[in-house]
């Protein structure tokens, strides 16, 4: 549908905008993209690569690709530390119609041991975002429409996202503020700026049997000028490696999810969104794939305060 690009352009640059950030269905499997304080929460490097194709069949429908890497800074010969530092990097490219952006963010987090099985961390994403608009592909009734401004093709803005995260063996919760600087978008739109997005997430791991657990989770997103958006997911896991789940996103979709572990250090996550909004008349498919590589050594679990966080 060639009109989708125009709709997305209006949504992206309207002052009272809707969601300006990429959307993920597998938020439990992709927590670092939501909150920088997750950096270093595992005892090994955590590498994730993902791709999301939204509203398959629509011309100019949103597509997102990303890669993240984070880990803990550890003194040599000290497998356990009550307090620790985490660092990471997150790169994301998102395109919707004629509009797109690429973010490059570095992360730092400080984790404090609050009790035997509980950590609290504070973190920060800091970096840049390049916003792109393919002006030559935009068709408007008024050639002097101010939404195009000076027809700049690419603009670069600083990006800061603070976050707080707490976690244990069985639960987690966090809050982060994306687009904290609320930068004004020059040369595109009229009085347009990035809206601050507050994201609150949490979940709990209920043990059903020795190797089986049920993991309910929720993600709430708040932005000025837009109604609250929430994702509610539930997944049954086996041995913390394989899982099947379902989810719901208000006003948008039902979600089916699965993850499969293989080759010891690899996990593959997949989700399929069934659109419930009016967009379902033209497209009811959204696919999301995530590959996680976490080479944690199980033999060191007894030396750690928290052998593995509740979230994966």
N, C-alpha and C positions, 0 to 999 in steps of 0.2 A: 504494500500500500504506500504510494508515494506521498500521501498526506501525513504519514506518521512522523517524518522528519520535521515538518513544520510544527506539529504538536509537541514534540520533544524539545524543540528550540524554545517555544513559549514557556514550557515548564521549567527549563533550565535557567532562564534569565528573568522570569517574573520575580519581583521583589518578594511577594508572598509565595515563595516557591514550594513545590512539593519536594520529594526526595532528590537531593543533588548528588548523593553518593551511590557507589555501586551497591547492589543488593545481593546477599548470599542466603541460600537456604540451609546450608550445613554450617550454621554458626558455631556449633560445639566443636566441629572438626576444623575450625578456622578461626579460633579465638584471638590469635595474634593480630589479625586484620581489624578486629574490633577494639582491642585495648592494648596499648604499648606496655603496660605493666606486666603482661604475660611473658615478656622477654626474660629468658633465663629460668623459667619455672620448671623446666625439665633438667635432668642431670646430664644431658648430652645435647649435641646439636639437633635442631629441629628444622628440617627443610620441607617446604610445601610448595607445590606448583598447582595452579588451578585455572580452569576455564569455564565460563558460563555463557550460554547462548539463550537469551530470553526471547519469548514470543517467536518461535521458529516459524518461518514463512512470511513474516512481515519484512518488507524492504526497509532497511535502516533500523531494524530492531536492535536493542542494546546488546552488546557483547563485552565481556570483561575477561581479561587475562591477568594473572598475578603470580608473583613468586615471593616467598618470605623465608628468612633464615634467622634464627636466634639461638643463643646458647648462654651458658653461665661462665663467668670468669672464676677460675678456681686456682688456688695456690697449689703448686706441685706437691704431691705426697699427702694432701689433705682431702680425702673423699667427702668428708662431712664438714660443713660450715654452718653455724647458726644463722649468720647473716651473709648474704651473697649479692653480687652484682650481675646483672644480665644485660646483654647487648644484642642488637639485631638490625636487620634491614628489611624493608618492605617496599616492593615495586609493583605498581598497579597501572594498567592501561584500560580505559573504559571508553567505548564509542557508542553513540546513539544518534542515528541519522547523520546530519552534517556536523554534529558537535561531539567533541571528545576531550579527554584529558589523560595525562600521564603523571603519576606521582612517584617521587623518589624520597623515601623517608628513612632516617636512621632512628634507632630506638635505644633508650637506656632505662633500666629499671633497678631499683634497690629493694631487695627482699629481706624482711625482718621476721625472725622466729618469735611468734607471740606465745606459743605454748608447744607442748610436745608434738602435736599433730596439726599445727595451724600456722600459716604464714600470711603476712600482709605485705604487699608490695606497692610501690608508687613508681610510675614510669612516664615517659614522654617520647612522642614522635616529633621529630624536627626535620624539615627538608623543604622541598619545592614541588610545586605543581605547575605543569604546563597545560594551558587551556588552548584548544584548537577549534577553529571554525572554518569549514570549507565554504567560504563566501561564494565562490563561483557556482556552487551547486544549489544555492538558495534561490527560490522563485517567489517573488512578492508582487502584489498588485501595485504597491507604491515603491518605486525604485529608490526613493529618498527616505524610506522607513528608517527611523533612528535606531531600530534594534540592531542594525548592522554597523552603526557608528562609523569609524574611519576604515572599516573593512580590514582590520588587522587579522592576520591568519593565525598567529600564535602569541600568547601572553604567558608570562611566568610570574608566579606569586609564591611568597613564603608560606609554609604550612606548619602549624603547631597543634598537637593533640595530646593533652595530659590525660592520665588515667590512674585509677586506684583499683587494686585487685586483691582479693583475699581467697585463700583456697586451703583445702585439706585433702585427706584421702577420700572423703565422701561427698564434699560439697565445694561450691565456688560461687562467688558473686563479685560484680565489678561495675564501675561507672567510668565513662570516658566522654570527653567533649571534643568532637571533630570540628574542623574549620574554626578553631578557637579565635583566630584573628578576624574573622568575618570580613575578609578583604573585599573592597569594592572592585567590580569587574569593569575596568576601563575599556573604552572603544567598542564594547558590545552591550547592547541594551540601554535602557534609560534608568538611572538610579538603581542599577543591579548590583548585588553583592552576594557572596557566599553566606548562607545561613548557618548558624551554629547548630550542630546536631548532638544532642545528648543521648547516649546509649547506655542502658542498664541491662545487665545480663546476670543470669544465675541458674543454678541447677543442682541436682542432688543424685547421688548414686545409691539406689536401694538394692541391697544384695538379696537375690531370690534363692540362689543355691550356691554351692561352692565355687562354680565357675560362671554363674549366670547372674546378671544384674539388669535392673530397669533404670533408665536414666531420663527423667523428665527435665526439661530446660525451657527457658523463656528469654526473649530478647525484646526490649521495649525501646523504640526510637522516637525522640521528641524533637521537633523543629518548629520554629516560629512560622506562623501562617499555614501550617499543615496539620491535619488531624493526627493523633498518636497512631503509630504503626507498631504492631506487636506480632512476634513469631512465637508459637508454642510448639515444641517438638517433644517426642517421646521415642526412645529407642531401647530395644532389648539387646543386650550384648552377651556374647559368650567369650570367656577367657580374655576380656578386654581387647580383643583383636577383631572379631567379627560382629556384625550387628545389622538389625533391621529396624526401621522406624517410620513414623509418619509425623506430619506437621501441618500447621495451619497458619496462614498469614492473613490478617483481617483485610477484607475488601480486595483480595488479590488471588489467593490460590490455596489448594490443598497440596501437600508435598509427600512423596514417597521417597525413602532414603535407604541406603545400604552401605556398608563398608566391609571390606575383605582384607585380611592380612595375608602376606605371602613373603617368602624369602627372608624370614626372620625380622628384618628391619623395615619392611615396606607395608603400607596400607593404602588401599584405593577406596575412595568414597565417591558415591554417585547419588544424585537426587533428580527427581522428575517432578516438575510442578504442573498441576492440573489447574489451569486458569479458571477462576470463578467470576471475574469481572466481565464487563461487556466486550472486552477484547477477545473473549473466547469464541465469538462469532467468526473471527478470521484466523485466530491462532490459539491453540490450547496447550502448546508444548513449550516447556523450558527445561533445558538440560544443564547440569552442573557436575563437573568432574574435578576431584582433588586427589593428587598423589602426595602422600606423606612419607618421608624418610627420617626415621628416628633411631639411630644406632646406639640405643641405651643398652648397657650390659646388665643383664639380670643378676649376675653373680655378686654385684656390688649393692644389691637392694638393702641388705641388712645393715649397711654402713650409712644409710641416708636417713635423714629425719622423716621425709615423706618419700616413700619409694617410687610413687608415681602420682601425679595430681589426678583429681577426679575427672577432669575434662581431657579429651584426646583430640 
